[in-house]
Amino acid sequence: MFCLAGPHGDQARALLSSDAKVVWTVDASTHVEAMTKYYEYQGWGTYTTDLDWDMKSYAKNGWE
């Protein structure tokens, strides 16, 4: 699972078993930056999007 840190990822992490472990973390200021790094990490090629929201910084979305 790849999810946000902090309170914005709480619901996703609640789905995990108690013995789940963090295996990789990433710092990113936008969704597209995070997904680009995730795709590289997974070896999936290039992440693409045409959604304007994906380009907005997390700070502009109030997710600091």
N, C-alpha and C positions, 0 to 999 in steps of 0.2 A: 504494500500500500504506500502511496505517495500522498502526503497530506500536509496541510499548513501546520506550523508550530503554534503554540499558544492556544488561546480560547477558540480561535477559528477552526482548529483541527480537533477539538475535543470530541465532537460527535463521531468523527471517523475513527479516532483512536479507541473509542468506547466499544467498537465492533471487534477489536483484537482480543486474543486470549491473554491471560495474565502473564504467560511466559514469552510473549512477543518481545523482540529486541530491535533496537534501532541499528540498521546496518549501513546507512548512508544519510548524510545531510547535505543541504545546499543552501547558499545564501543567494537570494534573487530579489530584485526590486519590482519585477512585473511577472505576470503569469507566463508570458511568452519566454522570458528569460529562464524561469524555473523549468518550464517544459522543455526548452531547448537543451538545458543541462541534463534533465532526466532522460531524454531520448538518447543523448550521447552516452550517458552512463549505462543505459540498457542496450546500446548498440542497435537502435532502431532506425538510424538514419537521421534525416532532418525533420524537425518539427515545423509545421507550417500552420498558419491561421489567417483568416481574413476578418476576424472580429476586432473591432476597435477597442473593446473593453480589455482584450488580452494585452494591449500595448500600454494601458494606463498603469501608472505606478500603484503599488499597494497603498502607499501613503495617500494618494489622491482618492482612493476608494475608502479611506478611513481605516485601513488595516495595519497600522503601524504597531 
